[in-house]
Amino acid sequence: MADTETPSSNWLETPVEWRIAPGYTGYEEAVAFMEAHVEAMRAGEAGELVWLVEHPPLYTAGTSAKEKDLLQPDRFPVFKTSRGGQYTYHGPGQRVIYAMLDLNRRKRDVRLYVQDLERWIIDALDAFNVRGEIRDGRVGVWVDRTWPGGTTREDKIAAIGVRVRRWITYHGISLNVEPDLSHFMGITPCGIAENGLGVTSLVDLGLPVTLDEADEALKASFEKIFGPVK
């Protein structure tokens, strides 16, 4: 498990705005908001923001998405997006976290930033006694579900896809709290189709966690790694 006791060099004492959107947020609306906020940050007219949303069912295609990985193109709306990564599902019961942070003020290191996002999720999962892990060559956070003597199985519980513009970050993380996991069957999630790899959620793991409870864990963990929120 990642060490979350030591603050990252991305840690600042200046509070970051923490905002939770009510209801469902449309994907195009979310992207337009992020684009505008990033421009306002560049102009010195806005501060850092972590924006938590819930989307209606949809698929997004990152900059590395392959057409063959969209298995059911008519199932839900599909949006091309400027974030890194491949196809991802967003929908009810999934917490999507859009982090607009200024690496000019933190540290200009995208790899470190992604590692800190992973640490953030791993520490939040620890609040529910879930051991989140990272894997070489596979971005995101995974849960080992192999039983002793059984077939190896690992499921992704959180996906990460970011974009950085002039060292200001946007897009971010999707954490599966209680989504309908059958909705992931319309894509090859993140382009990963190997046997023994799948998708899970906190509820799928037998934990009756709500979005509100997940948000509290995310907030506490964010402050350990990135600094205080307001």
N, C-alpha and C positions, 0 to 999 in steps of 0.2 A: 504494500500500500504506500502511496506517496506520503512524504513527510509534509504535513500541513502545519506543524508547530512553528516553523521558521518562516517569517514573512518573505515573500518574493521581492526581488529588486523592482518589481512592478507595484509595490506597495506605496501608497501615499497617505498622508494624514488628512488631506483635504477631502471632505465628505463627497461621495458620489450620490447623485439623485437616484432614488429607488422608486420605480413607478410600476404599478400593476394595473393593466387595462381591464375594465369590466367586460363581461360578455365575450363574444367572438370578434376578432379583428380580421378583416379581409387582408389577403396577402399583398395585393397591390397597394392598399392603403398603408400597410406596415413598411413596405419598401420606400414609398414616397416620403413617409415620415422620417425614416432613417436617413435618407439622402439629404433632406432638408436640415436635419439636426446636425449631421456631419459638416455641412457647409457652414452652419451657424457656429459650430465649434471652431472651425478654421478661421472664421472672422472675429473670434473672440466674443461672440454674442450669446453663447450657450456653454454650459458646463458638461461634464461627463454624466452619462445616464445609463442605467441598467433598466431595461423596459421588458416586463414580463407580460406575455400575451398568450391567448389560446385561439387557435385558428379553426375555422370550419374544415371539413375533410378536403385535402388537396395534396398534390404532388409537386415538388419543385425539382428542377433540373439544374445542377451546378455546372460550373465551367468544364468539368471533366465527364459530364454525363454521356452515356452511350445509348443510342436509340434502342438497341436490343434489350436494354434493362427496363424499358417501359413495357411491362407485360400486358397491362390492361389500360390502354390509352383513353378509353371512354368511361372509365369508372368514376374518376373525379377530375376536376379542373387541373390542368398542368401548367405550371409557370416556369419560364426560363429565368434564371437568376444569376447575378454576378458573383455570388459567393463561391468559394472553392468547394470541390467535392462532386458527387454524382447525384443520383436520384434519392430523394428523401420524402417521407410522408409526414404531414402535419395534420393534426385533427383534435377533436375534443378529448379531454383527459390527458393531453400531452402539454407540458409546460415548455413554451418556447421563450428563450431568453436572448434578447438582443442587447449586446453590450457595446456601447459607444464610449470607448476609452481613448485617452490621448497618450500614445506611446512616446510623443515628444517630451512629455513631462514625466513619464515613467522610465521605460528603457526601450530603445529602438531595436527590438529583437523579437521578430514574429514567432520564431520557434519557442522562445521562452514564454511568450504570451499564450500560445496554444498549450504548452505544458502546464501553465498556471490554470487555464480553463479546465484541463483534466483533473488537476489537483482539487480544484473547487468542487467539481461534481463528486469526486471520490470521497472527499470529506463530508459532503452533504449526505451521501448514501450511508456513510458510517453512522449517522444519527439514527438510522433505522436498522442497524446491524447488518447491512448489506456490504459485502466486500467488492467494491468496484476495482477493476484492474485495467491497465493499458497493455497493448500488444504491438510489437514492432511490425510496421507495415500496415497497421489497421488503425486509423484515426478513430477516436471515440473512447467510450468507457464500456467495459465488458464485465459480465458476471460468469464465472466458471460454474456450470451446473452438472459437472461430471460426478456421478455416484461412484464410490469405491468399487472397482471391478467392472464398471459399466463403460459404455461407449463415450468417448470424449465429446462434450457439448459445451459451447460457449455462446452466450446470447448478448447482443448489444442492448444496453439500457439507455445510453445517451449518445447522440450524434453531434459532431462539431463541424461547422462550416463557417469560415470567416472571410472577410474582405478587409483590406487595409488601404486607406487612401491618405497619402501624405502623412502616414504614421498615426492616423485616427482609425480605430477599428469599428466595424459594424457587422451585422448578422451575428451568429454566435452558436447557441446550443439548443438542442431539443432533448428534454428529459421525459421518458415515458413513465408517467405516474399511473394512469388507468385508461389508456386509449384502447380502442378495439383493435387488437393485434391482427385480425384478419384483413384489415385495411392495408397492411404492408404487403399483402400478396399480389397487389397490382403492380409492384415494381421489384427489382432486385435491389434491396436496400443498400445504398452506398457501393453498389457494384459487387457485393460479396455474396457468392453463391456456393461456396464450398460446403461439403457435407459436414454436419456437426456445428454449423454456425447459424444463428437465428436472431430473433428479436424478443425481448422480454420487457416487463414493466414491474413497478413495485407491487401492484395488485396481483399480477401474474405470479410473482414470487410468494404470494400468500400474505401480503402485508396490506391491510385496508387503509392505505395512506390517501389523504385528500390533497387536492392542489394547494389548499391553504397551509396544510402541514408541511408539504414539500417546500413551499415558498419560505416558511420560517427557517427551515434547515438550510436552504440556499442562501438566505440573507446572512445567517450566522457564519457560514463557511466563507462567503465572499469577503466579509470583514477581516477574517484571518489572513487572507491571501492578498487582497487588493487594497484594503483600508476601509475606513468607516463609511457608512451610508447615511443619507438623510431622507 
